Amino acid sequence: MLTQYILYFGYMDKNRTIAALAALAQPTRLDTFKLLVSREPAGVSAGELARLIDVPQNTMSAHLAILSRAGLINGERKSRSIIYRADLTGMRDVIAFLLKDCCGGRTDLCQPLIEDLTPCCPTRSTSDV
């Protein structure tokens, strides 16, 4: 939803960024998002998330709804389960909005930050598959 908004309007606004950051400003939701990022691209079912984070399923459901409305996760129905995945594009858009004017355009100052944001996993080329 958040990504569609950005694609349609071409920008990320303050309110959308605040919603995403507010969603992550709660320990269970932050742990859930980090867990989903670590399980990309397979995702995790709602019940398994509740078990792994050690919260009741109805509580996890409420947290997942908040993360979803904030554009940070997506759910896909598979049979009787919903598999949740981190919306990495949504998170990238939040980070890009925050860093848009980073360092006044001085790439030499931004380089250490960019290096820290570089994924820990090497990108696989199509020949590796």
C-alpha positions in Angstrom: 0.0 0.0 0.0 2.7 2.5 1.0 4.8 1.6 -2.1 1.8 2.0 -4.4 1.3 5.5 -2.9 4.8 6.4 -3.5 4.7 5.1 -7.1 1.5 7.0 -7.8 2.4 10.3 -6.2 6.2 10.0 -6.7 7.2 11.0 -3.2 7.1 9.9 0.4 5.5 12.4 2.7 6.1 13.2 6.4 2.9 11.6 7.6 3.7 8.3 5.9 7.2 8.3 7.3 5.9 9.1 10.8 3.4 6.2 10.5 6.2 3.8 9.6 8.5 5.0 12.4 5.6 5.0 14.9 4.8 1.4 14.0 8.4 0.4 14.7 8.5 2.4 18.0 7.0 -0.5 19.9 9.2 -3.5 21.0 7.0 -6.3 19.7 6.4 -4.7 16.3 10.2 -3.9 16.0 11.1 -7.5 16.9 8.5 -8.8 14.4 9.7 -6.6 11.6 13.4 -7.6 12.3 12.4 -11.2 12.3 10.5 -10.9 9.0 13.6 -9.1 7.5 15.8 -12.0 8.6 13.4 -14.5 7.0 13.2 -12.9 3.6 12.1 -14.0 1.1 10.3 -17.0 2.6 8.2 -15.1 5.1 6.6 -16.4 8.3 3.0 -17.4 9.1 1.1 -15.3 11.6 0.9 -18.2 14.1 4.6 -18.9 13.8 5.4 -15.2 14.4 3.3 -15.2 17.5 5.1 -18.3 18.8 8.6 -17.0 17.9 8.0 -13.6 19.5 6.1 -15.2 22.4 2.9 -13.2 22.3 -0.8 -14.4 22.0 -2.0 -14.8 18.4 -4.7 -12.1 18.8 -2.0 -9.7 20.0 0.2 -10.5 17.1 -2.6 -10.0 14.7 -3.1 -6.5 16.0 0.6 -5.8 15.7 0.7 -7.2 12.1 -2.3 -5.0 11.1 -0.4 -1.9 12.4 2.8 -2.8 10.5 0.8 -3.6 7.4 -1.1 -0.2 7.5 2.3 1.5 7.9 3.5 -0.2 4.7 6.2 -2.2 6.3 4.9 -5.7 5.8 2.7 -7.6 3.4 0.6 -10.7 4.0 -0.3 -13.4 1.4 -2.9 -16.1 2.0 -1.6 -19.6 1.6 -4.3 -22.1 2.2 -5.5 -21.5 5.8 -2.4 -19.4 6.8 -1.3 -15.9 6.0 2.4 -15.6 5.3 3.9 -12.3 6.2 7.0 -10.7 4.6 8.9 -7.5 5.3 8.1 -4.9 2.6 11.7 -4.0 2.0 10.8 -1.5 -0.6 8.5 0.3 1.9 11.4 0.4 4.4 13.8 1.6 1.7 11.4 4.5 0.9 11.3 5.5 4.5 15.1 5.5 4.7 15.4 7.4 1.4 12.9 10.0 2.7 15.0 10.5 5.8 18.3 10.7 4.0 17.1 12.6 0.9 19.1 15.7 1.8 21.9 13.9 3.6 25.1 15.8 4.1 24.1 18.6 1.8 24.9 16.5 -1.2 28.5 15.8 -0.1 28.9 12.2 -1.1 32.2 11.9 0.8 30.3 12.6 4.1 27.5 10.2 3.2 29.7 7.3 2.1 30.2 5.7 5.6 26.4 5.8 6.1 25.8 4.2 2.7 28.3 1.5 3.4 26.5 0.7 6.7 23.2 0.4 4.9 24.7 -2.0 2.3 23.1 -5.4 2.7 25.1 -8.0 4.6 24.3 -10.6 2.0 26.0 -10.5 -1.4 23.6 -10.0 -4.4 23.3 -13.1 -6.4 23.5 -12.7 -10.1 21.2 -14.7 -12.4 24.1 -17.0 -13.3 24.4 -18.0 -9.6 20.8 -19.4 -9.6 
